[in-house]
Amino acid sequence: MAFIELRHVSKGYQTAAGRHEVLSDVNLEVEEGELIAIVGYSGAGKTTLVSLLAGLTMPDSGAVLLDGVAVQGPGPDRGVVFQNYSLLPWLSAFGNVRLAVDQVHSAWPIERRTRWIETCLRTVNLLAARDKRPAQLSGGMRQRVALARALAVDPRVLLLDEPLSALDALTRGGLQAEIARLHAEDRKTVVLVTNDVDEGILLADRIVPLTAGPRATLGAPITIDLPRPRSHTSLNRDPAFKRIRSQVIEFLLDSAGRNRPAEPPLRQASPSPRTASPRIASPRLAGQGLAGQGLTGRGVANDLETPAAEVRA
């Protein structure tokens, strides 16, 4: 039995325009200690999938299992990092992490809780900013606070809901390396959802494509057997990376073509880590899904050969 299982899960919502079916017959197995990336169009249902895994919402049909037990609600065994930071603006970095620690580890003496909060902030290289409020922090630092808060409950599963999509490329590259380092050190089970194909390949042990909505479902997992440490530069020269990337993109384009007759517009790529030069995307997907944000990913043959921080795992 897999550590995390989704068995024939479907989920929809009632809207003013009628019933909207988001996910349909989703099946997934994740082994303990594995880092998987679910890649799909914005608006296809990735956040709904994370909410189901976190127990923030219940499936209309099917089952979500964690270590063989049905998920009935949120719990400290699952830590979630959201795209929008979700920090309380009147609290410091220390105070935001303390909220989680006080809730989960209330039996600990205050000295032990203080040491643990400092350890979590140090883990994400943010101890020096412990007394700063979110308004005094950059976007990347805020996301590090959110990551420290999720780690502070010592979860068995870390759920990452597009946590880097709002960041600039330099900060995004640094946090990609941070996530890979934390996973390598702690071997927590990590489920990352993203609309960046290359980010998924860079970080994951397996990548699972999500079809375009409505009624999105998961495709067959693809094992990422590329050697670590990985970097964007080394991957762009690797034929295996190009093969995996093409396989994922072709699946997603095919699913979008089945669900939407219109040709998606192209979107300009964001800069590569360590450089302000723009990437040349080939291909770039956008305009699919409810939010119309689309997919991102570095180009292969046409991409700029810019250095990036090595990502270790």
N, C-alpha and C positions, 0 to 999 in steps of 0.2 A: 504494500500500500504506500502510495506517495505521501509526502509530508503535507502538501497542499493539494486539494482536488476540487475541481469544479465539474459537476456531473449534470450535463444537459440543462444548463442554467439559462433561463430567459428572463428578461426584465423590460418593462415598458412603463410609460407614464401617461396619465390623462392630461390633456392640454385643452385650451379653449377651442382649438381646431379639431379636437377629437383625440383618439388614442394614438400614441406614438410608441411603436415598438423599437426599443434601442438595441437590445441584445437578444439573440435567438440561438438556442441549442449550443451553448458554449461549453466546451470540454477542455480541461487543462490539468496537467499533473506537474508538480514542482517538487524536486527532491530537496531534502534538508541540506543547507549549506550552498545551494545553487543560486546563481544570479541570472535571472532571465529578463529579457526585454520584450515587452509587447509593443509593437510598432504599428501605428495606423493613423488614418486621417483625423484631424481635429474634428470633434463632434460625432465621431463614429461610435463612441461609447467607452472610451478608455477610462475616464473618470468614474463612470458608473461601475465599471469592472473593479476599480480600486475600492469604491464604496462597498461593493458586495464582499470583497475580501476582508475589508476592515470591519464589517458588521454594521456599517452606518445605514445600510438599506438591506432589505431582504429580497431574495429572488421571487418572481411570480411563480416559477416552477423550477425544479431541479434542486440541487444541494451544493452548498459550499462547505468543505470539510477541512479542518486543520488537525493534523495528526490523528485522523480517524473520527474526530468529534465534529458534529455539525456546528457551524458558526451561528450563534443566536443573537449576537450584538457585539459592540466594540469591547476591547479588552486590552490590558497591558502587554499581552503576548504579541500584539501587533502595533508597531509604531508607524505613523503616517507623516510624510512630508509633502505638503501641498505646494502648488505652483505659486500661490499668492502670499507665502510666508505665514500668515495667520498668527501674527504676534500682537500682544497687547501693547499699544503705543505708550502707555503711561508707566510701563515696567521696564527695567533695565534688561540687558541680556541675561544677567544672573537671575533676575526676578522671573523672566519668562520660562527659563529652564526649571526654576524652583517650583513653579506651579505643577509641573508634571511629577517632580520628585516628591513633593509634599502629598500629592494624591496617591501615588503608588507605594511610596516608602514611608508612610506616616509613622510607622513603628520605630523607625531609626532615630537615634538621638540627633539633635540638631547639628552637632559637630560632624557626625558622619555624613549627614545630608549635604552640609556645606562642602566637605571634601569631595563628595561625589559630583556635585554640580561643577566644581572647579575642574575636576578630571574630565568631565564631558566637554566643557568649554576648551580645555587644553587639547583635547583630542581633535577638535576642528580648528585649532590654531586661533582661538578667539579669547583666551584668558585675559589678555591685556585690555580688551574692550568690555570686560564684565559689567562695568557700571554705566555703560552708554545705553541710551534708549534707542529704539528702532530708527527714529528720525535722524539720529546722529550716525547711523551706519549706512554703508553702501548696500546695494541690492545683494551682492554676493555675501556680505557679512550677515545680513538679515537671514539669508537662506542657510548660512552656517549655524546661526542660532536655532533655526527651526530643526536642523539636522541634529544638533546637540540635544534639543528637547526630546526628539524622538528616541535618541540613543539613551537618554537618561532613565527611561523606564525599563531598560535592558530587555527589549522585545526579542522574541524568537524570530519574528518576521519583520522586515523593514519594507514598507510600501512607499514607493516614490512616484508621485503623480505629476509628471512633467516638471520636476523641481527646478530645472535649469532653463526652461524655455524663455523666461522673461529677462535673462541675463545677457550682457554683452559677451562677445566671443572670447575675449581674454579671460573674463571671470568664469565663463562656462567651462573653458578648458581646464582651469585650475580646480574647479569643483568636480569635474569628471575624474581627475586624478585622485582627488580626496575620497570620492566614493569607492573607487577601485582599491585604494589603500586600506580603507576601513574594512571592506569586504575581505581582502586578503588577510588582514590581521585577526578579525573576529569570526570569519566564515559564517556570518548570519545569513539566513535565507533572505534574498532581496528580489522583489518584483518591481521592475522599473517600467513605467509606461512613457512613451515618447513618440513624437512625430518626426524625429530625426533618425533616419535609417542608419547613418554612420555612427551616431552615438550608441545605438543599440549594439552594433557589431563591435565597436571599440570596447564596451564594458562587459558584455554578457557572455555566459557560457552557452546559452541558446537564445535564439531570437524567434518570436512567435508573431506572425503577421495577423492583424485584425482587418477584416474586410470593411469596405465602405458601408455605411448605414443607409437606410434603416435596416433593422434586423441583422446587425453585424454579428459575425461569428469568427472564431479563430481558425486559421489555417494550420497546416502541419508544422511543428517546430523544426527549426534548422539549427543544427549543432555548429557552434563557432569553435572550431578546433585550431584556431590560429595561435601561434606561440605568444606568450607574454614575457616581458612587458610589450604593450602595443602603443603605437603612436600613429597619428594621422599620416605622417610622412611615410613611415614604413608600410602601413596598410595600403596606401595608394600604389605602391610598387609591387604588391603581392597579388598574383593572379587568383589565389583562393579568395581574397577579399573581394575582388571584382566580380568573381563568380557568385558569391553569396549575396552581394549587394544587388546584382542584376536579378537574381532569383527573387529576392524580397520585393524589389520595385515592380517587376513584371507581375507578380501575384497581386500587388496592391492596385496597379493600373488595370489589371484584368477585372478585379472585383469592382472597381469604380465604373468601368465600362458597362458592366452588367447592370449596375444599379442606377447609373446616370448617363443619359445619352450625350450630354454636352461635353465638349472638350475642355478640360480644366486649364485655366490660365496659368502662366508661369510666374514664379515669384523670385525676386532677386535674393541671392544667398547672403548670409551674414558673414562678417570677416572671420578668418581663421585665427585660432589662438596664437598669441605672440606676434600678431601682425595686424595692421589696419587695412591691408590690401583686401579687396573683395574676392570671394571665391567665385569661380565660374561653375555654375551648377549644370550638370548633365546627367540625367534630367532633373528637373525641379517640379514638384507636384504641389498644387495649391487649389483652393476653391472647392474642395470636396468636403462634405460633412456639414453639420449644422452651423458651426462657428466660422467656417470658411477660412480656416488658418492653414490647412494643408500639411504636407510633409516637407521636411527639409533633409538635406544630406549633402555631403561634399561630392563634387564631380569625380570621375575616374580618369578618363583619358584627357579631359580638358582642365582638370583641376590645377590650381597653382601649387607648386611644390614648396609649401611654406612649412617651416619647422613647427612642431607642437610638442608640448610637454609629454613625456612618456607616461603612460598609464600602466601602473603595476597592479597585478592581482595574483 
